[in-house]
Amino acid sequence: MNTPTAVVPAQAAPRLEQYTVIDVRTPGEYAAGHVPGAHNIPLDHLHTALPALKSAAARGDLLMVCATGNRSTTACEQLAAADIHAATLTGGTTSWSEQGHTLHRLEGAATTWAMERQVRLAAGALVVLGLAAGARYRPARWLSAAIGTGLVFSAATNTCGVAAVLAKLPHNQPRTTDLTDTLDALQQ
């Protein structure tokens, strides 16, 4: 499989209007701040969007964006498997804003913590729960060991099972109408 094309914010900013920008974060993360003009298609809904993305790619370049570049790289790999070329924004919206570029926010939208922060909260809470329960019921300490092992595996493979589970929660899911509207806009 080909390595996705990586574009740094300084390269992307002057050509932003030439890209169809796709933000693959959860709707809450997207609402909290996204690259101007970005369409939100969460990574776990990418397969549904393939026809619309193929249509958009036929008209111009796709730029995939997430918080740090990990999910957008995964999205580019999935698109490449479907014969759709896309570039990833190196460093994601974090790097974009750190380099002084503006992020747009949806007015009145409830914002959700970034996925990385949600993962840290869930993993930390489970470790503390395992240790606390382990004070009374010794085998409960294995919960902490399992979470620690999972974090090591996550770092080694650049995947995250906890994030995959958290992405399924209702506050991290797009409303059906929002996703349908996005896909319709990409088809035009």
C-alpha positions as CSV (number, residue, x, y, z in Angstrom):
1,M,0.0,0.0,0.0
2,N,1.3,3.5,-0.8
3,T,2.2,5.9,1.9
4,P,-0.2,8.8,2.0
5,T,0.9,12.2,0.8
6,A,1.6,14.4,3.8
7,V,1.1,18.1,3.6
8,V,2.2,20.4,6.4
9,P,-0.1,23.4,7.4
10,A,2.2,25.9,5.8
11,Q,1.8,24.1,2.4
12,A,-2.0,23.6,2.9
13,A,-3.0,27.1,4.0
14,P,-2.3,29.0,0.8
15,R,-4.1,26.3,-1.3
16,L,-7.0,25.6,1.1
17,E,-9.6,26.6,-1.5
18,Q,-8.2,24.0,-3.9
19,Y,-8.8,21.1,-1.5
20,T,-11.9,19.3,-0.5
21,V,-11.1,19.1,3.2
22,I,-12.5,16.1,5.1
23,D,-12.3,16.1,8.9
24,V,-12.4,12.5,10.2
25,R,-12.8,13.3,13.9
26,T,-16.0,12.8,15.8
27,P,-18.7,15.4,15.4
28,G,-18.0,16.8,18.9
29,E,-14.3,17.3,18.1
30,Y,-15.2,18.8,14.8
31,A,-17.6,21.3,16.5
32,A,-14.9,22.3,18.9
33,G,-12.7,23.6,16.0
34,H,-12.0,22.6,12.5
35,V,-10.0,23.7,9.4
36,P,-12.1,26.3,7.5
37,G,-14.3,24.7,4.9
38,A,-13.9,21.2,6.3
39,H,-16.6,18.6,5.9
40,N,-17.1,16.2,8.8
41,I,-17.0,12.4,8.0
42,P,-16.0,10.5,11.1
43,L,-13.4,7.8,10.4
44,D,-15.8,5.0,11.3
45,H,-18.3,6.2,8.7
46,L,-15.7,6.6,5.9
47,H,-16.9,3.4,4.2
48,T,-20.3,4.9,3.8
49,A,-18.8,8.0,2.2
50,L,-16.6,6.3,-0.4
51,P,-18.9,7.1,-3.4
52,A,-19.1,10.7,-2.4
53,L,-15.4,11.0,-1.8
54,K,-14.6,9.3,-5.1
55,S,-16.8,12.0,-6.8
56,A,-15.1,14.8,-4.9
57,A,-11.6,13.4,-5.7
58,A,-12.5,13.4,-9.4
59,R,-13.0,17.2,-9.2
60,G,-9.9,18.0,-7.1
61,D,-7.5,17.1,-4.3
62,L,-8.8,15.7,-1.0
63,L,-7.1,16.7,2.3
64,M,-7.8,14.5,5.2
65,V,-7.6,16.1,8.7
66,C,-7.9,14.9,12.3
67,A,-6.4,16.2,15.6
68,T,-2.9,15.0,15.2
69,G,-2.6,13.2,11.8
70,N,-3.0,9.6,13.0
71,R,-6.7,9.1,12.0
72,S,-6.3,11.1,8.8
73,T,-3.4,8.9,7.8
74,T,-5.6,5.8,8.5
75,A,-8.3,7.4,6.4
76,C,-5.9,8.0,3.5
77,E,-4.9,4.4,3.6
78,Q,-8.5,3.3,3.5
79,L,-9.2,5.6,0.6
80,A,-6.1,4.3,-1.2
81,A,-7.5,0.8,-0.9
82,A,-10.6,2.1,-2.7
83,D,-8.4,3.8,-5.4
84,I,-9.1,7.3,-4.1
85,H,-6.0,9.5,-3.6
86,A,-5.9,11.8,-0.6
87,A,-3.3,13.7,1.3
88,T,-3.1,14.0,5.1
89,L,-2.5,17.2,7.1
90,T,0.6,16.6,9.1
91,G,0.0,17.3,12.8
92,G,-3.7,17.8,12.2
93,T,-5.7,20.6,13.6
94,T,-3.3,20.8,16.6
95,S,-0.4,21.8,14.3
96,W,-2.7,23.9,12.2
97,S,-3.7,26.1,15.1
98,E,-0.2,26.1,16.7
99,Q,1.1,27.6,13.5
100,G,-1.3,30.5,13.8
101,H,-4.1,29.4,11.4
102,T,-7.7,29.8,12.4
103,L,-10.1,27.1,13.3
104,H,-13.8,27.5,12.7
105,R,-16.2,26.5,15.4
106,L,-19.9,25.6,15.0
107,E,-22.0,28.2,16.9
108,G,-24.3,26.9,19.5
109,A,-23.0,23.3,19.1
110,A,-22.2,21.3,22.1
111,T,-18.5,20.5,22.1
112,T,-17.0,17.2,23.2
113,W,-13.5,16.5,24.5
114,A,-10.9,15.5,22.0
115,M,-10.8,11.7,21.5
116,E,-7.3,11.6,23.0
117,R,-8.6,13.3,26.2
118,Q,-11.6,10.9,26.3
119,V,-9.2,7.9,26.1
120,R,-7.0,9.3,28.9
121,L,-10.0,9.7,31.1
122,A,-11.4,6.2,30.4
123,A,-8.0,4.5,30.8
124,G,-7.1,6.4,33.9
125,A,-10.5,5.8,35.5
126,L,-10.2,2.0,34.8
127,V,-6.7,1.8,36.3
128,V,-7.8,3.6,39.5
129,L,-10.9,1.4,39.6
130,G,-8.8,-1.7,39.3
131,L,-6.4,-0.6,42.1
132,A,-9.3,0.5,44.4
133,A,-11.2,-2.7,43.9
134,G,-8.0,-4.7,44.2
135,A,-7.7,-3.4,47.8
136,R,-10.6,-5.7,48.7
137,Y,-10.6,-8.2,45.9
138,R,-7.1,-9.0,44.8
139,P,-7.8,-10.3,41.3
140,A,-9.4,-6.9,40.4
141,R,-5.8,-5.6,40.1
142,W,-5.7,-7.4,36.8
143,L,-8.0,-4.8,35.4
144,S,-5.2,-2.2,35.9
145,A,-2.7,-4.6,34.3
146,A,-4.9,-5.2,31.3
147,I,-5.4,-1.5,30.7
148,G,-1.6,-0.9,31.0
149,T,-1.0,-3.7,28.5
150,G,-3.6,-2.2,26.2
151,L,-1.9,1.2,26.3
152,V,1.5,-0.3,25.5
153,F,-0.1,-2.3,22.6
154,S,-1.8,0.9,21.4
155,A,1.4,2.8,21.3
156,A,3.3,0.0,19.6
157,T,0.7,-0.5,16.8
158,N,-0.6,3.1,16.6
159,T,-4.1,1.9,17.1
160,C,-6.5,2.4,20.0
161,G,-9.2,0.0,21.0
162,V,-10.5,2.4,23.7
163,A,-10.9,5.1,21.1
164,A,-12.7,2.7,18.8
165,V,-15.2,2.0,21.6
166,L,-15.5,5.6,22.7
167,A,-16.2,6.7,19.1
168,K,-19.3,4.5,19.2
169,L,-20.9,6.5,22.0
170,P,-23.8,8.7,21.1
171,H,-22.1,12.0,21.8
172,N,-19.3,11.0,19.3
173,Q,-21.7,10.0,16.5
174,P,-23.0,12.3,13.7
175,R,-26.7,12.9,13.4
176,T,-27.9,11.1,10.3
177,T,-29.1,14.3,8.7
178,D,-25.6,15.9,9.1
179,L,-23.8,13.0,7.5
180,T,-26.4,12.8,4.7
181,D,-26.1,16.6,4.0
182,T,-22.3,16.3,4.0
183,L,-22.3,13.4,1.5
184,D,-24.8,15.2,-0.7
185,A,-22.6,18.3,-0.7
186,L,-19.6,16.2,-1.8
187,Q,-21.5,14.6,-4.7
188,Q,-22.2,18.1,-6.2
